[in-house]
């Protein structure tokens, strides 16, 4: 089974918190959560965020996970960026905008966007967004090559503490792994579908 969506996990948190009887499908989803570390962490985080204090993660955790459960912490959103890909006849157009604004987080703005006309739809289209306060922190999306590159100034951040992922309209996600490179954290993601998506950058509290 693939990872559960956020909506599926949230529904399970609510159902268990309300002591509802689970359907056969929901039981299968809970079995998946028991064996999937990522879904398990998402389940416990959602339980906290929903203030469902009566939800005991031991309902889905086996004893081997009990110690790990206490280490699960909520993540702080550093930036959320929407990339809209529009097709108008033979023209490709990319629109980038930050959809969240926090004083203590990154503030990205577009600095480069190209729309190239041509007979083929797969002509080069690139969107670059930089942090307002630091040009070394940026996102570059190459629509033609279905590739996204991200660089962040480390400034004491560890790659293991930062989570970057793309979310699409159907709730599927793609995770981008970061690596330390000098004073920066860098990562590249390929094979990105030709559609609009959102980029989330989070940090463990």
N, C-alpha and C positions, 0 to 999 in steps of 0.2 A: 504494500500500500504506500502511495506517495504521502508526503507531509500533509497534514490537515490544514485547511484554510483558517484564517483568523475567525471568520464567521462560525465555522464548525466548532472550533475550540470554545469560543465565547458561548455558543448555545449549550455546550456540555457543562460549562461552568454554571450557567444559569439553571439548567435542569437539575444538576446535583445539589446546588444551593437550595432549590425549592423542593428537594426530596421527591422529584418526579421519577416515575418508572421509565427506564430507558428502553427504547425500541431495540430490535435486533441489530439494526444498522449502527445505532449509537453505542451498543455494547461492543461491536467490532471496532469502532473508533476508539473506545476506551482501552481496548486491548492493544491497539496500535500505540497509544500514548504511553502505556506501560513499558513498551520496548523501544521507544524512540526518545532519545535524550532531548533533541531540539523541541519536539512537540510537548514533552514533559515540562521543559522550562517555560514555554509559551503558556501552557495551562496554568502553572502556578503564578506566573506574572499577571495573567489576566484575572485570576482569582483575587489577587491583592488590589489591582487597579479597580476592580468592580466592588471593592470593599465587602467581598463575600467572606467575611471572617469565619462563617460557620462551615465553609468548604474546607474539609481536611484533606490535604494532598495525599494522606495515607490511603484514601479511597482508591487511588490509582498507583501510588508508589509501593513497590515492594521494599522490604527492609534494606536492601542494598542501596537504595536511593535516599534513605532518610537523612543521612549526614549531608549529602549533596544538596538536599532540598533547602537547608538553611543558608546555603551559599548563593542561591538564586536571588538576584537583585533586579530591580527595574532598571530600564535603560533610559538615558536622557537623550532627547531628540536634539541633535546639533543643527540639522538642516533637512529640509524637504523641498525637492525641486521637481517641478512638472515639466516634462519634455513632450510637446505636442507636435506630431508629425502629420502634416497636411499635404494632400495631393490635389492639385488643381490642374487638370489636363496633364500637360507634360512638365509641369513645374513642381519641384519639391520645395517645401517650406518647413523649417524647424522653428518652433517658438519655445524659448526657455524662460521659466519664471519660478521664483522661490515662493512657495505656498505657505511658509511659516516664517515668523519673524520674532526672534528673541535677542535681547541685547547681549547676552553672553554666549551666543552661538555664531555660526558662520552666516554671512550675508552675501549671497551670490547674485551677480548680475551679468547679463549677456555682454560679451565684448566682441564676439564674432559670430555671424550667422550668414551663410551663403545659400542662395537659391539659384540653381543653374538650370537653364532651359536646355532641352535636347530631345532627340527622338526617343531615347530610352529613359525609363523611369529611374534607373539605377545610377544616375549621374551623381557626382560628388556633392555632398551636402554635409557641412560641418557646423556644429554649434559649440562655442566655448563660453563658459561662465567662470568668472573669477570672484574670489572673496573681495569685498570692498576694501578691506584693510590689509590684504596680503595677496599680491599677484602670484605668489608661489603656491597658493592654495586654489586649485581650479578643477573643473570638470570639462572634458572634451568628448563630444559624441560625434562619431563619424558614421552617418547613416548609410553611406554607400558600402562601407566595409563592415557594417553591423558591429561596430566596436566602440567601447566606452573606456576612457582613461581618467583616472582620478589621482590627484596628488594633494596631500595635506601637509602643512608644516607640523612636525612632530610636537615640539614644545612640551616635552614631558609625557606625551601620549604614547602608549604602547599599542602595537598593531592588534594584539589580542583583546584590547579593551574597546576597539572600534569595530562596529558592525555596519557594513554598507550593503544595501540590497535594492533591487529594482522591483517594483510592483506594477503589474499590468491590470487592465480593466477586468479580466476574469479572475482576479485575486491570486494568480500564480506569481511566484517570485523567482528572482535569480540573485544569488549572493556573489558579491565581489570581495575577493580576499586581498588584504593589504600586506605589504612587506616593508620592512624598514630599509631605507636607502639614504644613507647620510643623515641629514637633519630632517628628512621627509618620510612620509608614509606613502607608498605608491601601489596602485593596483590597476589591472586591465581586465575587462570582461568582453568576450567575443560571442558571436552567434546570437546577437540580440535581434528579436523579431522586428519586422518593419511596421511598428505601430507605436502609439503614444504610451508613455509609461511615467512613473514617478520614481525618483531616487531618494532614498532615506539614509541619512548618516546618523548613527546613534553611538552613544558612549555609555559603558557600564558605570553606574554611580559608585 
